[in-house]
Amino acid sequence: MSSQSARKQEKLSFRTFVLLLKTQNPSWTASNIADFLEQSDNPPNLNRHSLMNKIHYLLKRGSTYDRKRSGRPRTTTTTDYRNTVLQEIQTKTKASIRSVSAKLRQNGWKTSPSSVYRTAKSLGLKWFKKTRVQKLTIENKMQRVRCAKILRKNFGATKRSKTWRWNKVVNTDFSGKFILDSSSNPHNDGVWAKAAEEIPPAIYYRSKSKFASGLIFWGGISYEGLIPKNGPFDVTSWLKNQTKEKRRQKNYLNSQLYAKFIKEVDQISLNYTSLDRASRVL
């Protein structure tokens, strides 16, 4: 039970008890009821004057419920308005508070963004941010199923299949770029000082490279295991070694360099495979 509900229940119990005392003792006045309450085991936490006023007002009204509050009556958040807001905003895309408010005004409703927000909260609605997932359409899923069926047909599904050739298939791929520069949070990256002039430039300025340097790796997997056996291949370092001495420009991985790269990686993989087999024999 919340604190607000507890206070409301306590107020209702006090009023009910006071009216019950008056019913059982019709001759009692507000002073007599106050004396009885103050001498009880659990006296109210009020001074004498406040307690007398509260009892006198309660006996005059003769009801345990609050009076109807004065103020301007609701003209916007009616039942039809609440149902319309619920229909326009619940589980709808691009249904922000402002867009829904503008749409309702176009339909003749006298409303505002604050009215829509209060109505949505009173209806028990909550704002949930969209979760980022991979963009995969129905056509992509169908293509994957067709590709899987073709591979099963051409390469077999089990080792006992006549078309089993998965031991001759190698899947290779390049990794993403691993940034070598350290990242910093601009909200936390600061220096405490009395004035900006006393901070040395070496720690005052936060330098940032426009094109951050990084590394790209290459690796593969086959029926025999990983390629290369000892870990992924550093493509960035290999590509730097292919640059001619007189050229200052960067070297990019074209078809010729890629063919050379595959041959060298294949030779490295064969050397590791032969060493691995020799160690097993020994």
N, C-alpha and C positions, 0 to 999 in steps of 0.2 A: 504494500500500500504506500502511495506517495505521501509526502508531507502535506500537500494540499488536501488530499482526501482525508487524511487523519484529522486535520484541523476542522474540516467540514463535519466529520462525524462527531468530533468533540463538541462542536457548537450545537449540533442537533440533540445530542444527549443532554447537554445542560438545559436547553430550552424545554425538552420533554420532562425532565425532572422537576423544574420549577413549576410548570403547569400542573404536574401531578401533585405536588405539595399543596398548591392552591385548591385543587379539586378535593383533596382529602381534608383540608383545613380551610373552609371558606372564610373564617373570621381572620385569617392571618393577613397581615399587611406585608408590604415589601420589606419593612424593617424586620419583622418576625422571620421571614424566609432567609434574609441575609444572616441573621443570628444563627439559624439552624445550619446554614451552609458553612459559616466560619467555624462552627464547633464540630463539624464532621471530621472524619478521618482524612479525607482528601479535600481540603478547602480550595476554592478557586484562587488563582494567582492574581487577585485584584485588590486594590485598596477599598476601604469602606464606601467612599463616595461613588467610585466607578461601579461597584457591585450593586449599590442601591439604584443607580440610574438604569443599569442594565435590566434589573428585575422589574422595576417600575415600567419601563418601556415594553417589556415582554408581557406583563400582565395587562397592559392597556391594549396591546394588539391581540393577544389570545391565540396566537398561532406559532408553530415551530418553524415555518418556512419564511424565507426572505420575501419582502415585498417586490413587486415588479419594478425593476430599475427604470429610472427616468432617463431620457436621452432621445436622440434622434432614432427613429425606427429604421430598420434595414429596408432599403429600396432596391439594391442591386443584387445582393446574394440571396435571391429567392430560390425556391426549389427547382424551377425551370432553368434558372441561370446555373445552378450547381450541376444539374444533369447535362447541360450544354457544355460546360467546361470539362466535365469528366469525359464526354464523348469526343471532344476535340483534342484533349491532351494526353489521355492514357494510352500508353504503348503506341505512340505515333512518332514517326521520324520527323525531325526538324520542327518539332512542336515546342518551341521555347515560350517563355512567359510573354515576351513582347509580341511574338508572331501570333500567338493565340489571342492576345488582347486586341491586336490590330484587326484580326479576322472577325472577332465578335463585334467590334465597332462598325465594320463594313456591313455586317448583317443586322444592324440596328440596335445592338445592345449598348447601354450606357455603362461603360466599364473602364478599367485602368489596369496597368500591369500589377499594381499592388493588390487590387481586388482579385485578380486571377491567381496570384501567388497565395494569398490567404485562403482562397477557396480550395486550391490544390492541397495545401497543408491540412485543412480541416477535413478533406476527404480521405486523408491517410496516404496520399501519394508522396513518394520520395524520388529524388533525382539520382539516377544511376548513370555514370559515365560508360560509354561504349568500350568494350574490351577489344583490344587489337588482336586480330587473328590473320592467318594467311588468306589471301584473296584467291579462292578456288571456286570457279564457276561450275555449273552442271556440265558444260562442254568439256572442261578440263578433266572432270571425273570420268566422263565417258571415254575420253582419249586414253586415260590411264588404264581403264579396264580393257580396252581394245589392244593396247600395247602389251599388257600382261598376258592376254590370250595368245598373241602372236609369239611372245617369248616362250611360253609353255609349249606351244606347238613346234617351234624350231629347235629349242634347246632341251626340251623334256622337263617333266615335273619331278621325277625321282631318278635315282641312279640306275634303276632297272630299265628305264626307258631306252628304246633303241636310238633315239635322237639326243641322248644325254651328251651335252657339250659345255656344261657350265664350268668344267675344269679348264677350259680354254678362254674364258671370258675374264677381262680385267676392267674394272671400273676405276677411272681416274678423275681427279678434279683439282682445281686450284682453290686455295683457301681465300678468305677475305683478307683485307689489308690489316695487319697488326700495327697499330700506331706506337711508335717508340717514345714520342714526346709525352710527358706527364700531363694529365688534365687537372685543372683546378676549378674550384667553385668560386665565381667572382663575388658571391655574397659572403663567403668566409675567408677569402684571400685578402687580408688587409694588415695594417700595421697600426699599433697604438702609439700615438704621439700627441704632444700638446699643440703642435702646428705642423702643417705640411712642409714648411721650409726646412725643418730639422731632420727630415727623413732623407737618407742617402738615396741618390737616383738608382743605385743597384738593386735596392729592395722596394723602392716606391713604384717603379714601372713594371708592369707585367707583360713581357714580350710574348708574342704568339706568331708562329709561322703560318703563312698563308696556305702553303702546301706541306702538310706534316709528313715527315719521313716515316717509312714503315717497312715491313717485311711481308712477302707473300710466299707461301709454301705450296708444294705440290706433293700429292701422295695418291696411292691407289690401294685397292683391295681385290684379291682374287681367291680362288679356291684354295690356294696354298697359304694364304695369309696376307699380311700387309706388304706393300711395296713402297719404298725400300723397307727392309726388315727392321733397321735400327731406328726408324722415325721418318718424318716427312723431309722432303728435299727443299733446301733454301733456294728458291728461284731468283730472288732479288740479288743475292751475292753472285750466283752463277751468271746472271745477265750483266752485271757490272764487269765481270772478267772477260766478257765477249767484246767489250768496247775497245776500239783501236786506240793506240797511244796518241795519234795526232788529232783524233776527233774529241771534241769537248762536249758534244751533244749526247743526250741520253740514248741508250739503245733500247728499242722496243721489240717485243717478242712477235716476230713475223713467222711465216710458214717455214722458212729455211732454218731459222734459229730453233723453232719448235721441233723440227725433225732432228736436228743435231742434239737437242736437249733430250729427246726420247731415246736416242741411241746411247747417249752417255748414261742416262738413268738405267737403261736396260742392262748395260754392262756392269754397273755398280750392283744392281739387283742380283745378277748372275754370280758375281764374286761373293756376295753375302750368302747366297743360297748354297754355293759349293762349300764355303767355310762352315755353314750350319750343318750340312750333311756330314762333313768330315768330323765335326765335334761329336755328332751323334754316334758315329762309328767308333771313335776313340772311347 
